Amino acid sequence: MADIISHNRKANIRLLRPRARASKKLLLVLPFVIMSLLLFVIPLVMVIVKSFLPTSSGGVEQNWNIMSGFVFEKIGLSIGLALATTAICTLLAYPFAYMMAFNRSKSFKAVLVVLITAPIWSSMLVKLIGLKTFLDICAGHANSTFGHIFTIIGMVYIYIPFMILPIYNVLSDMPRNLVFASQDLGQNMVKTFFKVIVPYTKTAFYAGLTMVFLPAVTTVAVPQFLNNSTNAATIGDIIVQEGEEGLISDIALARSSSLSLVVSIIVLALYLVIAFIPKLFKFGHRRAR
């Protein structure tokens, strides 16, 4: 009888262990779920709802009459500037991260890490003021920065650490034998870079691409500080302007929400096109073969 009771207890313990593990996993995931709901899902739902709710100033159509040719021109300008910024950050990040990861001097690595992370330490406005002052000194007079090129320079200066650091973290753990094997097989450094290093850091590149491109599309303050042209404003500046007016006007707040929703949909559609067109091309190529 005692053996039967002991056997049943052991069986019950074996049955309860998976449940206990599932409960622990649920407890670990629960904070992430709560933070996602509070910081992402609920604000996004509020933006969508605000865009389609009538205000005291008029019907729902008033929320969307801000969509004009001027606004879509600014959206296109913002996406173009963001793409240029991302491309420049990529071209600068790979050789810089490679030099940091493959250099044998630890002190040199430490200095490079400090230099590349220094822009993250201070306030964005402080960085923009410092960059603006430096560019004016180079030009020899104040208010010398005119044109979208200076907006791109400012965004590259601010966002390039977010491209370098993910690539550097992956390259620092990359087995050096892969590079040596490629060179032993007769590949030069250029071919080794494109055939070994780039595929190995693909995931880090996608992470850096996201962290640079998305904030660059809706960037604020950078055009105001670094571009003295009359048409310097980007779509992020327009959204902020409508949001500031939303403190005293519910129609301005609804327009800011609808504008944010349209920009999000356009960026999402652009991502889907970039992500799925190569896959469709590969699928069609396989079918053709």
Backbone as a ProteinNet text record, in pm:
[ID]
protein_1_A
[PRIMARY]
MADIISHNRKANIRLLRPRARASKKLLLVLPFVIMSLLLFVIPLVMVIVKSFLPTSSGGVEQNWNIMSGFVFEKIGLSIGLALATTAICTLLAYPFAYMMAFNRSKSFKAVLVVLITAPIWSSMLVKLIGLKTFLDICAGHANSTFGHIFTIIGMVYIYIPFMILPIYNVLSDMPRNLVFASQDLGQNMVKTFFKVIVPYTKTAFYAGLTMVFLPAVTTVAVPQFLNNSTNAATIGDIIVQEGEEGLISDIALARSSSLSLVVSIIVLALYLVIAFIPKLFKFGHRRAR
[TERTIARY]
83.1	0	86.4	188.3	278.7	349.9	385.2	451.6	358.5	229.5	132.3	116.7	110.1	95.3	218.2	335.9	460	465.4	423.1	421.9	325.9	208.5	111.3	164.5	234.7	291.7	395.5	480.7	581.9	517.8	409.7	339.8	277.6	219.5	160	266.4	383.5	491.9	537.6	548	587.8	485.7	357.3	253.3	253.5	290.7	286.7	409	519.3	640.5	622.2	561.9	539.9	452.9	351.5	266.3	344.1	432	513	606.9	667	754.6	677.3	555.5	473.8	437.4	410	377	496.3	617.6	737.2	760.5	741.3	757.5	656.5	533	429.5	465.9	523.1	564.4	677.7	766.3	876	827.4	726.6	675.5	579.5	514.7	410.7	458.7	576.1	621	636.8	688.5	703.6	568.2	471.1	337.2	274.7	289.4	231.8	296.5	429.6	499	461.4	445	404.3	265.3	175.6	40.1	40.7	117.5	115.9	188.7	298.3	383.8	362.8	297.4	282.5	137.4	72.6	-60.5	-162.7	-171.4	-272.6	-251.6	-128.6	-110.5	-146.6	-112.5	-146.7	-297.7	-367	-513.4	-573.6	-518.3	-570	-549.7	-436.4	-411.9	-513.7	-537.9	-633.8	-774.2	-814.2	-948.7	-964.3	-860.7	-868.7	-880.9	-822.3	-827.6	-967.5	-1047.6	-1178.6	-1294.6	-1265.4	-1370.8	-1401.3	-1528.6	-1561.3	-1523.6	-1487	-1448.8	-1558.2	-1538.6	-1636.7	-1635.2	-1526.2	-1514.5	-1574.1	-1608.7	-1664.6	-1664.9	-1696.9	-1705.1	-1569.8	-1574.1	-1450.7	-1370	-1439.4	-1366.5	-1272	-1303.1	-1213.7	-1080.1	-1079.9	-955.1	-857.1	-911.1	-827.9	-806	-860.4	-840.1	-700	-618.5	-479	-398.3	-452.4	-382	-389.3	-281.7	-275.3	-148.8	-134.3	-13.4	111.7	101.2	215.7	259.8	161.4	193.3	257.7	202.2	260.6	398.2	419.3	553.4	651.7	607.8	693	719	618.5	639.3	744.6	734.3	834	972.9	980.2	1108.7	1167.7	1084.5	1133	1184.2	1111.8	1156.1	1287.4	1299.7	1423.4	1542.1	1523.3	1631.1	1667.3	1566.2	1592	1669	1633.2	1705.4	1850.8	1871.8	2008.5	2088.3	2025.5	2092.6	2129.4	2036.7	2062.4	2174.4	2176.2	2281.3	2418.6	2426.9	2555.9	2600.1	2506.3	2540.7	2593.3	2534.5	2580.7	2721.2	2746.8	2879.3	2987.1	2952.4	3049.9	3060.7	2950	2946.9	3028.5	3021.5	3087.9	3239.8	3308.1	3454.1	3491.9	3411.7	3441.3	3424.3	3314.1	3290.2	3394.4	3433.3	3535.5	3668.5	3706.4	3831.1	3826	3710.4	3696.7	3704.7	3639.9	3630.5	3761.5	3833.5	3950.2	4081	4075.2	4197.3	4240	4368	4417.3	4440.1	4451.8	4478.1	4348.8	4342.9	4223.4	4204.2	4313.5	4302.5	4249.6	4293.9	4244.5	4095.8	4053.2	3911.9	3831.3	3883.6	3811.9	3795.1	3900	3892.2	3787.6	3785.1	3688	3544.8	3525.3	3391	3346.2	3436.7	3402	3366.4	3443.8	3417.7	3283.7	3251.5	3128.7	3005.9	3021.4	2905.7	2892.3	2989.3	2983.8	2860.3	2816.7	2695.3	2570.4	2568.8	2450.7	2441.4	2553.6	2556.1	2482.7	2493	2440.8	2303.2	2239.8	2107.9	2115.2	2005.9	2000.8	2017.8	1955.8	1967.6	2110.5	2177.3	2316.5	2404.5	2379.1	2457.2	2432.5	2307	2275.9	2337.1	2332.5	2393.7	2544.1	2608	2751.8	2786.6	2709.1	2734.7	2710.5	2604.7	2575.5	2688.9	2737.7	2847.8	2972.9	3001.4	3119.5	3109.2	2992.7	2975.4	2986.1	2934.1	2945.6	3090.8	3166.3	3308	3384.4	3350.5	3417.1	3384.5	3260.4	3220.4	3271.7	3303.4	3357.3	3254.6	3126.5	3023.3	2903.5	2816.5	2700.5	2591.2	2503.5	2389.4	2433.4	2529.8	2587.8	2529.1	2442.8	2395.6	2260.6	2260.9	2139.1	2135	2022.6	2005.4	1982.3	1919.8	1887.5	2010.9	2123.8	2245.3	2285.5	2258.3	2293.5	2197.3	2073.7	1981.9	2033.4	2082.9	2138.3	2262	2348.8	2469.1	2430.1	2331	2287.3	2230	2149.1	2090.2	2195.6	2293.3	2401.4	2479.2	2506.9	2581.6	2506.7	2375.1	2295.2	2270.8	2242.5	2195.4	2302.3	2422.1	2522.2	2565.5	2566.7	2600.3	2506.8	2379.9	2283.2	2302.8	2384.9	2421.9	2553.9	2647.5	2780	2775.7	2707.7	2714.2	2659.2	2542.9	2498.7	2597	2650.7	2746.1	2873.7	2918.8	3040.8	3021.6	2905.9	2880.4	2884.6	2833.6	2836.7	2977.8	3046.6	3181.4	3280.4	3259.1	3350.8	3344.9	3231.9	3218.2	3236.9	3268.1	3282.8	3413.3	3409.8	3533.9	3628.3	3750.4	3846.6	3884.3	3861.8	3896.4	3818.7	3698.4	3619.4	3689.7	3744.4	3816.2	3945.5	4018.4	4143.9	4119.7	4013.6	3982.5	3948.3	3873.6	3839.9	3965	4057.2	4180.4	4268.7	4268.7	4347.7	4293.1	4162.7	4101.7	4120.7	4196	4229.1	4140.4	4050.1	3961.8	4033.7	4020.4	4078.5	3986.8	4024.1	3949.3	3809.4	3797	3665.7	3569.2	3613.9	3527.8	3498.7	3599.2	3577.3	3473	3477.7	3379.9	3237.9	3217.6	3081.8	3034.1	3126	3085.4	3087.8	3160	3172	3116.3	3168.2	3133.1	2989.4	2949.3	2812.7	2707.1	2718.6	2618.5	2619.5	2736.8	2744.2	2677.3	2682.2	2625.7	2489.4	2422.6	2295.7	2192	2179.9	2081	2112.3	2239.3	2278.6	2252.8	2275	2248.2	2100.7	2013.7	1870.6	1829.3	1889.9	1859.9	1903.8	2025	2071.7	1990.3	1948.4	1864.2	1734.4	1674.5	1549.2	1570.9	1678.4	1702.6	1746.3	1791.8	1830.8	1717.9	1659.4	1561.5	1432.8	1377.2	1248.2	1252.7	1348.8	1350.8	1389.2	1465.4	1504.2	1384.8	1286.9	1169.8	1091.3	1073.6	992.7	1079.9	1203.2	1292.1	1239.4	1268.4	1229.3	1353.5	1346.4	1449.6	1573.1	1611	1732.7	1720.9	1613	1603.4	1596.7	1531.6	1518.2	1652.6	1742	1871.7	1974.2	1972.2	2081.9	2048.1	1923.8	1886.3	1810.3	1873	1812.3	1721.7	1699.5	1612.4	1467.2	1387.3	1246	1166	1212	1141.1	1209.9	1270.9	1350.4	1265.8	1141.2	1059.1	1033	1036.5	1002.8	867.6	823.5	691.2	687.9	801.4	806	779.6	833	808.9	661	597	454.7	370.4	404.1	330.5	345.6	466.5	489.1	414.1	413.4	340.9	191.8	134.3	-7.4	-31.8	62	47	53.2	139.1	146	16.8	-39.6	-166.9	-280.8	-261.4	-362	-383.5	-292	-311.1	-428.4	-462	-573.5	-682.3	-658.5	-754.1	-766.5	-886.5	-906.2	-896.6	-929.3	-918.8	-772.4	-683.5	-540.6	-484.5	-530.9	-485.9	-533	-657.3	-707.9	-630.5	-595.6	-517.3	-377.3	-319.8	-188.2	-194.6	-301.7	-318.8	-335.7	-419.7	-441.3	-313.6	-237.4	-112	-11.3	-3.4	85.7	45.3	-85.7	-134.1	-97.8	-113	-79.7	69.6	153.7	299.1	335.4	272.8	300.7	261	146.2	100.8	196.6	241.7	333.5	466.2	519.2	645.9	629.6	516.3	491	480.5	411.6	400.1	537.3	620.4	755.2	836.9	822.4	893.5	848.4	717.6	666.3	716.5	721.3	771.2	917.6	998.8	1141.7	1163.5	1080.2	1100.6	1053	942	880.1	915.5	952.4	986.4	1107.1	1216.7	1326.5	1283.2	1195	1148	1064.3	979.5	900.5	990.3	1094.6	1188.1	1260.2	1304.4	1371.5	1275.5	1151.4	1052.7	1026.1	1010.5	988.8	1108.1	1228.9	1348.6	1358.1	1321	1320.1	1217.6	1100.2	995.6	1040.1	1106.1	1152.8	1259	1345	1448.4	1387.1
-121.6	0	126.3	122.7	238.4	260.9	148.2	161.3	224.9	188.8	245.1	395.9	436.9	579.3	656.4	598.6	665.4	678.5	571.9	576.9	683.3	697	798.6	938.8	955.2	1087.4	1125.5	1029.8	1059	1091.1	1017.6	1045.2	1183.8	1222.8	1357	1465.6	1440.4	1538.5	1555.6	1440	1448	1524.3	1509.8	1582.5	1730.4	1765.7	1906.2	1984.6	1914.5	1985.4	2067.1	2009	2093.1	2214.2	2197.6	2311.4	2418.9	2375.1	2472.5	2546.9	2474.1	2538.9	2637.9	2598	2689.3	2814.2	2796.7	2912	3005.5	2948.6	3032.8	3109.4	3040.8	3109.1	3221.4	3196.1	3299.2	3419.9	3396	3505.6	3585.9	3517.3	3588.4	3672	3621.5	3692.6	3803.7	3791.9	3886.8	4032	4064.6	4205.3	4260.4	4176.6	4220.9	4248.4	4161.4	4180.6	4309	4332.4	4453.5	4578.6	4579	4695.3	4717.4	4608.3	4622	4682	4639	4694.1	4842.2	4879.1	5018.1	5112.8	5066.7	5156.2	5146.9	5039.6	5023.7	5004.4	4902.5	4865.5	4973.1	5011.9	5110.2	5246	5302.1	5428.7	5417.8	5304.1	5287.2	5282.2	5210.9	5204.8	5343.4	5421.3	5556.3	5646.3	5631.3	5711	5675.4	5545.3	5502.7	5551.4	5535.8	5577	5727.6	5802.2	5948.6	5996	5922.1	5962	5948.9	5857.2	5829.3	5872.3	5952.6	6005.7	6149.9	6187.7	6328.5	6416.6	6537.9	6633.3	6738.3	6824.1	6930.6	7034.7	7035.1	7133.4	7085.5	6958.5	6908.5	6757.3	6701.3	6557.7	6493.7	6364.4	6288.6	6340	6391.2	6439.4	6553.9	6628.6	6736.7	6684.7	6561	6503	6470.7	6454	6407.7	6512.8	6632.1	6733.1	6792	6749.2	6792.9	6722.5	6609.3	6535.1	6610.3	6673.1	6752.7	6716.6	6777.3	6753.5	6796.7	6904.2	6953	6849.5	6788.2	6689.2	6565.7	6516.5	6399.2	6430	6553.2	6592.8	6586.5	6629.5	6624	6479.3	6392.6	6251.5	6191.1	6222.4	6173	6227.7	6357.2	6416.7	6347.4	6320.7	6256.7	6116.4	6040.9	5904.8	5909.7	6004.2	6017.3	6051.7	6147.4	6183.5	6066.6	5990.9	5875.8	5767	5742.7	5642.9	5685.7	5812.7	5862	5849.7	5884	5871.8	5728.1	5635.6	5494.2	5441.4	5481.9	5435.7	5485.4	5612.5	5667.8	5602	5581.3	5514.3	5373.2	5303.5	5168.5	5169.9	5262.8	5271.4	5306.8	5387.8	5425.2	5320.7	5251.4	5162.6	5035.9	4977.2	4848.7	4857	4949.7	4955.3	4995.5	5083.9	5125.8	5008.8	4934.2	4819.2	4710.2	4690.2	4590.3	4626.9	4754.7	4799.4	4782.8	4811.2	4795.1	4648.9	4561.1	4420.9	4344.9	4375.5	4297.2	4360.6	4474.1	4533.6	4460.9	4434.9	4356.9	4441.9	4571.1	4658.2	4685	4642.6	4664.2	4811.6	4882.8	5025.6	5102.7	5065.6	5131.3	5104.1	4978.2	4945.3	5028.6	5044.2	5121.2	5266.2	5323	5461.9	5475.2	5380.1	5385.3	5369.9	5280.2	5263.4	5391	5456	5582.9	5689.2	5695.7	5797.5	5775.2	5649.1	5622.5	5631.7	5607.1	5617.4	5754.9	5842.1	5975.6	6055.2	6049.4	6124.3	6078.6	5955.9	5907	5964.7	6007.1	6046.7	6177.4	6270.4	6405.3	6422.4	6534.3	6565.6	6588.3	6556.4	6573	6719.8	6809.8	6952.2	7002.2	6952.5	6991.3	6945.7	6823.4	6771.9	6854.2	6890.2	6968.5	7108.3	7168.9	7301.7	7294.5	7190.2	7174.7	7152.3	7068.1	7043.4	7167.9	7241.5	7366.1	7466.7	7480.8	7573.8	7533	7402.5	7353.1	7381.8	7358.7	7385.1	7533.8	7618.9	7763.6	7809.6	7750	7785	7744.5	7625.8	7581.4	7673.7	7724.4	7813.8	7955.3	7993.7	8125.6	8230.6	8193.6	8289.6	8213.6	8286.1	8223.6	8195.3	8101.7	8064	8031.6	7941.3	7907.7	7780	7713.2	7581.4	7594.5	7578.5	7582.9	7457.5	7389.4	7272.1	7146	7046.9	6921.1	6837.8	6868.1	6793.5	6807.8	6923.6	6944.3	6869	6850.8	6764.4	6621.6	6575.5	6439.9	6427.9	6529.6	6526.2	6516.4	6593.4	6589.2	6454.1	6394	6264	6153.8	6161.3	6063.1	6073.5	6195.9	6217.7	6162	6173.6	6130.6	5980.4	5923.6	5784.7	5682.8	5723.7	5626	5530.8	5569.9	5469.8	5350.1	5370.9	5262.3	5166.3	5204.2	5112.8	5043.6	5115.5	5058.7	4953.8	4983.8	4896.9	4756.2	4737.4	4599.7	4521.1	4586	4516.9	4483.3	4575.4	4550.9	4435.5	4428.7	4320.8	4184	4175	4047	4015.7	4115.5	4092.5	4057.9	4112.1	4083.5	3936.8	3869.3	3726.5	3636.7	3696.7	3619	3539.3	3409.9	3330.3	3384.8	3412.5	3467.2	3364.9	3236.3	3132.2	3147.5	3205.6	3223.6	3319.1	3426.5	3523.2	3462.4	3393	3331.7	3224.5	3145.1	3040.2	3099.8	3210.8	3276.5	3327.4	3383.7	3432.8	3318.1	3206.1	3089.7	3030.9	3049	2998.1	3092.9	3200.5	3290.9	3412.8	3435	3551.4	3674.1	3787	3910.4	3968.3	4082.3	4139.8	4184.8	4233.3	4279.3	4161.5	4053.4	3936	3872	3872.8	3819.6	3901.1	4031.1	4117	4086	4073.8	4053.1	3908.7	3811.5	3671.9	3611.7	3675.6	3619	3714.2	3836.5	3928.5	3977.3	4018.9	4070.2	3964.1	3840.4	3739.4	3707.6	3709.1	3677.1	3784.1	3909.4	4020.5	4064.1	3978.7	4016.9	4055.6	3977	4006.9	4138.6	4163.3	4289.6	4407.6	4387.5	4495.4	4530.1	4428	4454.4	4529.6	4493.9	4564.8	4710.4	4734.8	4872.2	4949.8	4880.8	4944.9	4995.2	4913.6	4953.5	5069.5	5063.2	5166.4	5299.5	5298.6	5423.1	5477.9	5391.4	5439.6	5488.7	5412.2	5449.6	5584	5608.8	5742.3	5853.4	5819.4	5922.3	5970.6	5882.4	5922.8	6031.8	6017.6	6112.4	6199.4	6225.3	6305.3	6447.6	6506.2	6644.2	6719.8	6850.1	6941.8	6946.6	6835.5	6836.5	6935.4	6933.8	7034.2	7177.4	7196.7	7331.2	7389.7	7306.1	7355.3	7364.1	7268.8	7256.7	7300.3	7328.5	7371.3	7502.8	7609	7741.5	7772.7	7674.6	7698.1	7711.5	7775.7	7795.6	7666.1	7569.8	7442.7	7329.7	7359.8	7260.9	7161.3	7195.3	7110.6	6974.4	6871.7	6736.3	6698.3	6576.1	6535.5	6525.8	6494.7	6491.2	6627.8	6733	6869.2	6906.5	6864	6894.8	6822.2	6696.5	6621.1	6686	6728.7	6794.5	6926.8	7001.8	7129	7108.5	7007.6	6978.1	6928.6	6850.7	6802.2	6914.3	7013	7126.7	7208.3	7226.4	7296.8	7214.4	7080.9	6995	7017.4	7087.4	7119.5	7213.9	7291.6	7386.4	7361.2	7266.5	7241.2	7090.1	7036.5	6893.2	6852.3	6942	6910.3	6896.4	6979.4	6968.5	6837.1	6795.3	6667.6	6550.6	6558	6452	6449.1	6565.9	6570	6514.8	6543.6	6487.5	6335.6	6280.9	6135.5	6074.9	6136.5	6083.6	6091.5	6199.5	6212.2	6106.3	6081.8	5977.2	5840.3	5816.6	5688.6	5669.4	5773.5	5764.3	5738.4	5808.4	5787.2	5644.5	5593.5	5456.3	5355.3	5376.5	5284.3	5287.8	5407.1	5419.3	5350.9	5371.6	5307.5	5156.3	5108.4	4964.3	4905.8	4976	4928.7	4924.9	5026.3	5028	4909.9	4879.9	4765.2	4634.1	4618.5	4495.5	4478.7	4590.1	4583.3	4540.7	4602.5	4569.6	4426.7	4380.6	4247.6	4135.9	4158.2	4048.1	4043.6	4156.1	4153	4062.4	4069.3	3974.1	3827.9	3799.3	3661.7	3618.7	3708.6	3675.9	3656	3738	3724.8	3589.3	3549.9	3420.5	3305.5	3319.7	3215.1	3201.3	3315.5	3311.4	3256	3288.6	3236.7	3084.9	3033.4	2889.3	2820	2880.9	2821.9	2819.3	2926.9	2933.6	2827.4	2801.4	2699.3	2559.9
0	0	0	81.6	89.2	-43.3	-110.6	-240.8	-343.9	-338.4	-431.7	-408.9	-280	-247.2	-293	-269.1	-311.6	-463.4	-533	-679.9	-731.4	-668	-709.7	-685.8	-572.7	-544.9	-650	-685.5	-787	-922.1	-953.5	-1078.8	-1078.6	-964.5	-954.4	-966.1	-905.6	-913.8	-1059	-1130.7	-1272	-1355.7	-1319.9	-1392.9	-1360.1	-1236.9	-1195.5	-1241.4	-1269.8	-1310.6	-1438.2	-1546	-1665.9	-1638.1	-1551.5	-1518.4	-1444.2	-1351.9	-1278.5	-1372.2	-1468.1	-1564.7	-1651.3	-1692.6	-1772.2	-1692.9	-1563.4	-1478.8	-1464.9	-1451.4	-1441.6	-1571.7	-1685	-1814	-1829.2	-1782.3	-1790.3	-1705.2	-1587	-1500.1	-1562.6	-1635.4	-1700.8	-1818.4	-1890.3	-2007.7	-1969	-1853.3	-1813.7	-1809.3	-1751.6	-1755.2	-1895.6	-1986.9	-2125.8	-2189.8	-2162.3	-2218.6	-2165.6	-2035	-1975.1	-2033	-2045.2	-2100.7	-2246.7	-2322.1	-2462.8	-2473.8	-2386.5	-2387.8	-2352.9	-2249.9	-2202.6	-2297.5	-2356.1	-2434.6	-2584.5	-2632.4	-2777.1	-2819.3	-2766.6	-2815.3	-2781.7	-2654	-2612.2	-2680	-2684.6	-2758.4	-2905.9	-2969.8	-3111	-3131.2	-3042.9	-3052.2	-3032	-2938.2	-2912.8	-3034.1	-3102.4	-3223.2	-3331.1	-3350	-3452.1	-3418.5	-3292.6	-3251.8	-3265.5	-3224.6	-3232.5	-3376.7	-3469.9	-3609.9	-3669	-3615.8	-3673.6	-3583.7	-3482.8	-3397.2	-3436.2	-3445.8	-3473.4	-3355	-3384.8	-3280.3	-3264.3	-3166.5	-3143.2	-3253.6	-3333.2	-3440.8	-3572.7	-3582.8	-3707.4	-3710.3	-3827.7	-3843.6	-3865.2	-3899	-3916	-4034.7	-4135.5	-4254.4	-4221.2	-4112.9	-4072.7	-4020.7	-3971.9	-3920.7	-4031.9	-4154.5	-4264.8	-4372.1	-4354.3	-4457.9	-4456.4	-4360.4	-4359.6	-4468.7	-4518.4	-4622.5	-4754.9	-4788.8	-4911.2	-4987.6	-5104.3	-5181.5	-5108.1	-5031.1	-4953.7	-4850.2	-4780.6	-4677.4	-4738.9	-4849.6	-4913.5	-4972	-5012.5	-5057.2	-4941.6	-4822.6	-4705	-4662.3	-4678.9	-4647.4	-4740	-4869.8	-4964.2	-4933.9	-4896.8	-4860.4	-4738.8	-4638.3	-4515.6	-4542.6	-4626.5	-4659	-4738.2	-4831.3	-4907.9	-4819.5	-4727.5	-4635.3	-4544.6	-4500.4	-4413.6	-4488.3	-4615.2	-4694.8	-4717.1	-4746.1	-4765	-4635.7	-4523.9	-4393.9	-4364.2	-4390	-4363.4	-4451.1	-4578.4	-4669.5	-4625	-4587.2	-4542.4	-4412.7	-4320.5	-4193.8	-4219.4	-4317.1	-4349.4	-4407	-4498.1	-4560.2	-4458.8	-4360.3	-4257.9	-4146.8	-4118.7	-4002.3	-4024.6	-4143.3	-4165.4	-4150	-4217.8	-4196.8	-4054.1	-3993.2	-3856.1	-3759.8	-3772.8	-3685.6	-3710.1	-3836	-3867.6	-3802.3	-3809.8	-3748.5	-3596.9	-3536.1	-3391.3	-3350.5	-3426.2	-3386.1	-3408.8	-3517	-3552.2	-3507.3	-3441.4	-3389	-3262.6	-3247.9	-3134.2	-3010.1	-3026.1	-2911.7	-2834.9	-2710.2	-2628.3	-2595.3	-2572.5	-2541.7	-2662.4	-2783.3	-2904.4	-2922.7	-2895.7	-2902.5	-2804.6	-2683.2	-2581.4	-2624.5	-2684.7	-2731	-2841.6	-2934.8	-3043.6	-2991.6	-2895.8	-2837.9	-2769.7	-2697.9	-2632.1	-2735	-2843.2	-2945.3	-3014.5	-3042.3	-3118	-3029.7	-2900.2	-2810.4	-2746.5	-2766.4	-2705.7	-2746.3	-2874.4	-2909.5	-2835.7	-2781.9	-2712	-2571.5	-2515.8	-2375.7	-2350.4	-2443	-2418.7	-2481.7	-2451.3	-2505.3	-2656.1	-2722.2	-2867	-2905.2	-2831.6	-2862.7	-2843.8	-2738.2	-2715.4	-2831.7	-2879.9	-2992.8	-3118.6	-3143.3	-3262.8	-3255.8	-3137.6	-3122.2	-3144.5	-3089	-3108.9	-3255.1	-3324.9	-3466.2	-3549	-3517.7	-3588.6	-3571.1	-3449.2	-3422.3	-3498.9	-3501.7	-3573.6	-3723.5	-3781.9	-3924.5	-3955.8	-3867.9	-3889.4	-3879.9	-3787.1	-3774.4	-3900	-3952.6	-4075.4	-4193.2	-4196.9	-4305.7	-4285.5	-4163.5	-4136.4	-4100.9	-4095.3	-4056.6	-4000.7	-3928.8	-3865.6	-3967.7	-3933	-4017.7	-4160.4	-4170.3	-4300.2	-4360.1	-4286.7	-4330.3	-4400.1	-4531.9	-4612.3	-4699.7	-4696.7	-4781.3	-4699.6	-4765.2	-4697.8	-4667	-4730.8	-4702.5	-4556.2	-4498.1	-4357.2	-4264.8	-4308.4	-4233	-4231.3	-4346.2	-4354.4	-4265.9	-4268.7	-4184.7	-4036.7	-3996.6	-3857.4	-3818.8	-3905.7	-3873.2	-3873	-3963.5	-3961.8	-3831	-3789.6	-3665.1	-3544	-3543.7	-3428.8	-3429.3	-3548.7	-3554	-3589.5	-3629.2	-3671.8	-3560.3	-3431.2	-3328.8	-3327.8	-3365	-3363.2	-3480.1	-3577.5	-3685.5	-3654.8	-3594.4	-3569	-3458.8	-3348.8	-3231.8	-3256.7	-3323.8	-3349.6	-3436.9	-3540.5	-3627.5	-3551.9	-3468.3	-3390	-3291.6	-3228	-3131.4	-3198	-3322.1	-3393.2	-3442.8	-3497.4	-3548.1	-3437.1	-3318	-3207.8	-3166.1	-3191.5	-3160.4	-3282.3	-3394.4	-3518.1	-3515.8	-3546.7	-3552.9	-3660	-3621.1	-3717.2	-3823.6	-3794.4	-3891.9	-4021.5	-4013.7	-4135.3	-4232.1	-4179.3	-4263.2	-4316.6	-4228.8	-4272.2	-4376.7	-4358.9	-4456.1	-4591.7	-4591.2	-4717.1	-4788.3	-4712	-4771.7	-4820.3	-4746	-4790.9	-4920.2	-4943	-5065.8	-5183.5	-5163	-5272	-5285	-5189.7	-5196.2	-5139.3	-5207.3	-5154.7	-5047.4	-4991.7	-4880.5	-4922.8	-5046.5	-5092.9	-5104.8	-5167.2	-5180.6	-5045	-4957.3	-4822.1	-4748.5	-4769	-4701.8	-4746.5	-4877.8	-4929.1	-4915.2	-4915.7	-4911.5	-4771.8	-4679.1	-4544.5	-4439.3	-4437.5	-4328.7	-4340.3	-4460	-4476.7	-4446.2	-4500.6	-4461.3	-4312.1	-4249.8	-4107.2	-4021.9	-4065.4	-3987.5	-4040.2	-4116	-4177.2	-4072.4	-3966.5	-3863.1	-3793.2	-3763	-3699.2	-3791.4	-3921	-4016.5	-4020.4	-4019.1	-4018.4	-3891	-3778.7	-3653.6	-3662.5	-3712.3	-3728.1	-3829.1	-3936.1	-4037.3	-3976.1	-3891.8	-3826.8	-3731.2	-3652.4	-3551.6	-3611.9	-3736.5	-3802.7	-3889	-3971.7	-4069.3	-4003.2	-3909.6	-3851.4	-3778.3	-3688.2	-3627.1	-3723.5	-3828.4	-3925	-4006.1	-4032.2	-4111.1	-4039.4	-3909.5	-3832.2	-3742	-3782.1	-3698.8	-3681.3	-3568	-3539.4	-3491.4	-3498.9	-3449.2	-3537.7	-3600.3	-3682.6	-3798.2	-3877.6	-3985.5	-3932.1	-3818.6	-3764.5	-3723.2	-3672.3	-3626.1	-3737.7	-3830.7	-3926.1	-4067.7	-4096.9	-4231.4	-4221.7	-4267.3	-4260.1	-4378.4	-4466.3	-4580.8	-4535.9	-4619.7	-4585.9	-4595.1	-4675.1	-4691.9	-4616.5	-4502.8	-4429.5	-4352.6	-4319.3	-4232.2	-4295.6	-4212.9	-4254.8	-4194.3	-4221.8	-4175	-4022.7	-3961.4	-3816	-3754.7	-3816.1	-3767.6	-3779.1	-3886.6	-3904.8	-3800.7	-3772.5	-3671.2	-3534.5	-3501.1	-3372.6	-3365.5	-3475.2	-3477.4	-3453.8	-3519.5	-3497.6	-3356.1	-3302.4	-3165.9	-3063.4	-3086.7	-2995	-2998	-3116.9	-3127.3	-3067.6	-3059.7	-3001.4	-2853.1	-2787	-2646.1	-2624.8	-2727.6	-2715.6	-2819.7	-2911.6	-3018.6	-3040	-3022.3	-3040.8	-3187.2	-3279.9	-3421.6	-3463	-3405.6	-3434.8	-3380.8	-3264	-3208.3	-3294.5	-3344.3	-3431.2	-3563.4	-3616.2	-3740.2	-3718	-3603	-3571.4	-3565.6	-3507.9	-3501	-3639.4	-3723.5	-3857.8	-3941	-3924.4	-3998.1	-3953.1	-3823	-3771.5	-3823.7	-3833	-3883.3	-4029.4	-4110.2	-4252.8	-4271.7	-4196.1	-4206.8	-4166.5	-4061.4	-4017.6	-4124.7	-4188.9	-4293.4	-4412.9	-4451.1	-4564.7	-4534.2	-4414.4	-4376.2	-4370.4	-4316.7	-4311.7	-4451.5	-4541.9	-4679.9	-4747.1	-4720.4	-4777.3	-4725.1	-4596.6	-4539.2	-4602.9	-4621.8	-4681.3	-4824.6	-4897.7	-5034.9	-5036.3	-4949.7	-4945.8	-4898.2	-4805.1	-4746.5	-4837.1	-4908.5	-4981.4	-5129.5	-5189.7	-5332.1	-5360.4	-5281.2	-5307.5	-5294.2	-5196.8	-5180.8	-5301	-5350.2	-5468.8	-5590.7	-5599.7	-5711.8	-5706.1	-5586.4	-5571.8	-5601.7	-5555.5	-5580.9	-5730.7	-5799.5	-5943.5	-6017.4	-5967.5	-6031.8	-6017.2	-5898.8	-5877.4	-5967.3	-5976.6	-6061.4	-6208.2	-6250.9	-6389.6	-6417.6	-6319.3	-6337.9	-6337.4
[MASK]
+++++++++++++++++++++++++++++++++++++++++++++++++++++++++++++++++++++++++++++++++++++++++++++++++++++++++++++++++++++++++++++++++++++++++++++++++++++++++++++++++++++++++++++++++++++++++++++++++++++++++++++++++++++++++++++++++++++++++++++++++++++++++++++++++++++++++++++++++++++++++++++++++

